C-alpha cells in the first residue's frame, strides 16, 4: 500500500508541476496537468486517475486565476470522469482507444455544459486549444507509461510484461 501511495503522490506532484505549464490560450487554465493523471490512471487504476485528473485541474484553475469561476468545479468532475474512463479502457488493452476517448471527451464533450452560460461561440472557440492540450497530454503520457510500468513492475518484484 505504501508504494501505491508513493506513486499516487508522485503523479499528483507532477500534475501540479504540469499545471504551471500553460498553453498560450485565452483561457488561463489550459495546461499540461493531465499527462500525470493519465499515467496514474494506467498504472494505478480509475480511482487514482480520477483523483489526479480532478485535483490537477483545480490546481491549474487556481494558478490561472479561476477564469471560468465556479465552473472549474464542474470541469474538475469531468476531468475526473475522463481520467477514470481512460484507466478502464487502457487496462482492458484499448490503449489507442483510451487516448482517443480522452482527447475527444476533453476537447469536444467537456466544454458543452459551458454553452448555457458562455454561449456556443465560446464553446467553439475553446475546442481547438483544448484539442491541442489534450493531444499533447496524451502523447506525453503514452510515451512515459511503458517506462513507468516497467519501473512499477520491478518495484512490486514482478517481471515486466513484454
C-alpha positions in Angstrom: 0.0 0.0 0.0 2.8 2.4 0.7 4.3 2.1 -2.8 0.9 2.7 -4.3 0.5 5.8 -2.2 4.0 7.0 -3.2 3.2 6.5 -6.9 -0.1 8.5 -6.4 1.8 11.3 -4.6 4.4 11.5 -7.4 1.7 11.6 -10.1 -0.2 14.3 -8.2 3.0 16.3 -7.7 3.8 16.1 -11.4 0.3 17.2 -12.2 0.8 20.2 -10.0 4.1 20.9 -11.9 2.3 20.4 -15.2 -0.4 23.0 -14.2 2.4 25.6 -14.3 3.0 24.8 -18.0 0.1 26.8 -19.5 -0.7 26.8 -23.2 -1.0 30.3 -24.6 -4.8 30.5 -24.9 -7.5 32.9 -24.0 -8.5 30.5 -21.1 -5.8 30.6 -18.5 -6.4 27.1 -17.1 -5.4 25.0 -20.1 -2.2 23.3 -19.1 -0.2 20.1 -19.1 -1.6 18.8 -15.9 -3.4 15.8 -17.4 -0.4 13.7 -18.5 0.5 12.6 -15.0 -3.2 11.8 -14.4 -3.2 9.5 -17.4 -0.1 7.8 -16.1 -1.7 7.4 -12.7 -4.8 6.0 -14.4 -2.9 3.5 -16.5 -0.7 2.3 -13.6 -2.9 2.7 -10.5 -6.4 2.4 -11.9 -9.6 4.5 -12.3 -9.8 6.0 -8.8 -6.2 7.2 -8.9 -6.6 8.6 -12.4 -9.8 10.4 -11.4 -8.2 11.9 -8.3 -5.1 13.2 -10.0 -7.1 14.5 -13.0 -9.7 16.3 -10.9 -7.2 17.8 -8.4 -4.8 18.6 -11.2 -7.4 20.7 -12.9 -8.3 22.5 -9.7 -4.6 23.4 -9.2 -4.4 24.6 -12.8 -7.5 26.7 -12.5 -6.3 28.2 -9.3 -2.9 29.1 -10.9 -4.8 30.5 -13.9 -6.9 32.8 -11.7 -10.2 30.8 -11.9 -11.0 32.3 -15.3 -14.3 30.3 -15.5 -15.2 30.8 -11.9 -17.2 28.1 -10.2 -17.5 26.2 -13.5 -14.0 24.8 -12.7 -15.6 22.5 -10.1 -17.7 21.0 -12.9 -14.7 20.8 -15.1 -12.7 19.0 -12.4 -15.5 16.4 -12.1 -15.4 16.0 -15.9 -11.7 15.6 -15.8 -12.0 13.0 -13.0 -14.5 11.1 -15.1 -12.3 11.2 -18.1 -9.3 10.0 -16.1 -11.3 7.1 -14.7 -12.6 6.2 -18.2 -9.1 6.3 -19.6 -8.0 3.9 -16.9 -10.8 1.5 -17.6 -10.2 1.4 -21.4 -6.4 1.3 -21.0 -6.4 -1.5 -18.6 -8.6 -3.5 -21.0 -5.8 -3.2 -23.6 -7.5 -0.5 -25.6 -4.5 1.9 -25.5 -5.2 3.9 -28.7 -8.9 3.9 -27.9 -8.4 5.2 -24.4 -6.2 8.0 -25.8 -8.8 8.9 -28.5 -11.7 8.8 -26.0 -9.7 11.1 -23.6 -8.9 13.6 -26.4 -12.5 13.7 -27.8 -14.1 13.8 -24.4 -11.8 16.6 -23.2 -11.9 18.7 -26.3 -15.5 18.2 -27.6 -17.8 16.9 -24.8 -16.3 18.6 -21.6 -16.9 22.2 -22.8 -20.6 21.5 -23.8 -22.1 22.5 -20.4 -20.4 25.9 -20.7 -22.6 26.8 -23.6 -25.5 27.6 -21.2 -23.5 30.4 -19.5 -20.9 31.4 -22.0 -22.6 30.7 -25.3 -21.8 28.5 -28.3 -19.2 30.8 -29.7 -17.1 30.3 -26.5 -17.5 26.5 -26.7 -16.5 26.5 -30.4 -13.6 28.8 -29.7 -12.2 26.7 -26.8 -12.3 23.4 -28.8 -9.1 24.0 -30.8 -6.9 24.8 -27.8 -8.4 22.0 -25.7 -7.7 19.6 -28.6 -4.1 20.6 -28.8 -3.7 20.4 -25.0 -5.4 17.0 -24.8 -3.2 15.7 -27.6 0.0 16.9 -26.0 -1.0 15.5 -22.6 -1.9 12.1 -24.2 1.3 12.0 -26.2 3.4 12.7 -23.1 1.5 10.1 -21.1 1.7 7.4 -23.8 5.4 7.9 -24.1 6.0 7.7 -20.4 3.6 4.9 -19.4 5.7 1.9 -20.7 8.7 3.1 -18.7 6.7 3.7 -15.6 5.0 0.2 -16.0 8.5 -1.4 -16.1 9.7 0.5 -13.0 6.5 -0.1 -11.1 6.6 -3.8 -12.0 10.2 -4.0 -10.8 9.2 -2.2 -7.6 6.5 -4.8 -7.0 9.0 -7.6 -7.6 7.3 -8.7 -10.8 8.8 -9.3 -14.2 7.6 -6.7 -16.6 5.4 -8.0 -19.4 6.7 -7.8 -22.9 
